[in-house]
Amino acid sequence: MVKNNVMLSDKVAEQLLKMITIEKKFNIGDKLPNENELASELGVSRTTLREAVKFLIAHNVLEIRRGKGTFVADNKELTEDYGFSELENLAMNGMYFFETRTMIEPTMANYAAQRATADDIEELIEIDRIVNLNVDNTEYRTELDERFHCAIAKATKNEFVIKILPVIFAGMDMKSIFKVVSPEVKDYTINDHKMIIEFIKKGDAAGAEAAMRMHLMHAYNLAKEIKR
């Protein structure tokens, strides 16, 4: 029982860190919601939340101010973007966009297959289920597809990859590429995602890498046809 509680508090600490560094829900100097409110939002007990907060305090992410509450610490590493903010304003052409993804994402899928937890796999399956339900909705499907790929990045447990992948997506407006819904889009979206998930579930790193490479080539070739 104690072991499970520790594992849950670790997940909560990770979730809070993501809220600060990636989602930017809390910035340096911001006060966190009160304990009851935050525990309710995260769906955990106050005891679990306290353990997560203690961990983040020990790592200079949060700080307690007596009589005032818990605040995001003044730690420049939390806001250092390593130049990513400039990349977010870079409008890449389609070729560079897909080349960059091909350089990164197959290896990313390889590591995801090696490191994915049951929760990671469950998240991928759920996102893919929603993608399939909305495969005819160009705008929403594109947003969900990005979430699917970011969930694979999350499964690598590599914070750099987790942070950089959304930046790469920000450099290209996928909605402008896939303006139409075609049978080809449906087929590669549904079938390729299913194959990638299966390899990750099995822990087959080489298979996941190959499936992701094929998936990206399908998208690239289709994008070239659509833009003609």
Salt bridges, closest charged atoms under 4 A:
GLU35 OE2 - ARG50 NE 2.79
GLU41 OE2 - LYS25 NZ 2.21
GLU51 OE2 - LYS54 NZ 3.80
GLU63 OE2 - ARG65 NH2 3.07
GLU105 OE2 - ARG101 NE 2.44
GLU105 OE1 - HIS149 ND1 2.57
ASP119 OD2 - LYS11 NZ 2.39
ASP120 OD2 - LYS157 NZ 2.60
GLU123 OE1 - LYS154 NZ 3.19
GLU126 OE2 - ARG129 NH2 2.76
ASP128 OD1 - HIS193 ND1 3.18
ASP136 OD1 - LYS186 NZ 2.64
GLU139 OE2 - LYS175 NZ 3.76
ASP145 OD2 - HIS149 NE2 3.66
ASP145 OD1 - HIS193 NE2 2.89
ASP192 OD2 - HIS215 ND1 3.12
ASP192 OD2 - HIS218 ND1 2.71
GLU198 OE2 - LYS201 NZ 3.67
GLU209 OE2 - ARG213 NH2 3.54
GLU225 OE2 - ARG228 NH1 2.99
